[in-house]
C-alpha cells in the first residue's frame, strides 16, 4: 500500500525527500505551503481568494497569481482525501505545523484509518556546545520547532516512529480546525497545547524596540524579530511586511525602496 507524507512547507519536504531516498523508500512527499499561523482563515477550505489577497499584501507582489497557487494546494488536499493510501503528517511544536496537522485531519476525517503522524519536538534536537562551553539543545530558546529545522539524518531517524492517530483524536483535531477558522483572528499562537488568538501588535512593538535611533539594515532588524518568542514562528516575509507597515504608519523611517525593503536601512522615527 502506498504512503504519502505531508509537511508544512517546501524546505521540510526537501529534507524529508532526501531522508526517504537514503532509507530506500520510494514514497511521495506533499508540501502544504500556506503559513496558517498568520492571516484570517475563515472560508479557507471553500474559497482561496481571501488567503490569496492576504499573501499578495504580505509579499507586496501583484504580478504573481496567488489564487492559482492556493487552488493548487486545495487540489492537493482533495487528491489526498480521494486517495486510498496511508498518509503521514509530519509536525513540530509550532503554530503553523500544528494547524497543518489539524487541516489534514479535517481533510481525512471521513477516512481516519489512513492518517498517521510523525511527531517532532525540541527534545528530538541534539545537544550542541554553546559559546560559553555549556551543552544545550540546538534550536530556539523558546523550544518552538518546525519540521524544516531538522536535518536529513534526524528526520531519517524519526521515520520508524510514524504511528496511527486514533479516530477520537482525529475527530478532535478536525473540530479544532473548524473552531480556529471561525475565530478568524490575525494570528494564532501555540501555547500549552492550545491555540491563542492574537494580533500583529506585539510583533510591531518588538520591531520598534529592536530598532534604534541610528540606521541599521532591515535584514538584521527583521532577523532579530524572527528570533523573538511570539507563540508562532515569524517568517522573513511577515517580518518585512510589518516593517513596511510601520514605515507607512510613520513609526519607522527608511532609506531605500519600500518595494525592496530587505535591501533598505531603517531606524525609529524621530518624534
Secondary structure, DSSP 8 states (H G I E B T S, - for coil): --EEEEEESHHHHHHHHHHHHHTT---EEEEE---TTBS--TTTTT-THHHHHHHHHHHT-SSS-HHHHHHHHHHHHHHHHH--SEEEEEE-SSHHHHHHHHHHHHHTGGGGGGEEEEE--GGGS-EEE-TTS-EEESS-TT----GGGS-HHHHHHHGGG-EE--HHHHHHHHHHHHHHHHH--SEEEEETTEEEEE-SHHHHHHHHHH--SS-EEHHHHHHHHHTS-SSS---HHHHHHHHHHHHHTTSEEEES-GGGGGGSEEEE---
